């Protein structure tokens, strides 16, 4: 009996071991099968679970994923699938040497050789084939785009000038403001004093807006004094910029004396990026004085200028019957622009018009010709043109890519 018991136990152990081995092999096979199961099908191209996991690992190495790494991986693989289809329809191909060069170029961005970069990827669970596929898709798309779209992109001289504007060069701090302009004439002193007390007692954006709608001289009065667009803080004169940049939403800044007016400003919102140094911002603008102040004739003339004049050069005819100094062009650094002009110019983009202030008995019409950042070694027009061209080509390619994705037959598993 002991012998039978021992033999039975040995036999049972062998059976158990074989069973566990069979279970382990089966589990591994199922896991491998699941790994290569389709996660999404884009047209006729299958994106497997393996592809998704590889891209997730790759993005983790590059630190380039969003909050949902899997969703981002699937999105990018979907885009690459339609890019490959588009390249195939265009007859675009890349060979092994080109892919090898592309891999080397990508690795060089991290100051690594291809082999060093591949080794770093392998340590983080990314296979060589996943990296090659990524590089190949990018090359196919760039060649497809470069073959078709450049002929559709044009960059004019005015585009180059516009690209030199400070807003296009650097980030900035910008604000949403409301304004109230009151007359500075002595005859209105008592009434203006009472309105100023109302403004300074206002405790909300709505209160300030109601006062602006009833009493403000500015063209924004019908909107409750609200300037609809963000105003870069660096475009404002120092005394206003300092106060506004330190203000909190709802805070009122003023009174500030400008030409022929007393101004108040209220901060509605603020958004900060990087500051543009005001001592390096060069302004060029035209200044037209219309006799008669805010007469109906002048206001109608300003409306006509806004609707018909598209460049500073075209402002000349409106000064034809006026005295010689009525229209002047000024060019100076932001810090040197008179406050009354700087406040108005701050809200303008190139070739826009403002007419809110009075000088003597004249309505001051301002038109911004350019606002550029001075460089020690400024890029040439050809360099700026190339930058604008590349940006537009990229925008056009992105639009096409989204169209391809929208038109694709996509099925998730």
Beta strands, then each sheet from edge to edge (+ up, - down):
strand 1: 38-42
strand 2: 45-48
strand 3: 174-183
strand 4: 231-232
strand 5: 252-258
strand 6: 261-271
strand 7: 281-291
strand 8: 327-333
strand 9: 353-359
strand 10: 362-373
strand 11: 410-412
sheet 1: 2+ 1- 11+
sheet 2: 4+ 3- 6+ 5-
sheet 3: 8+ 7- 10+ 9-
end
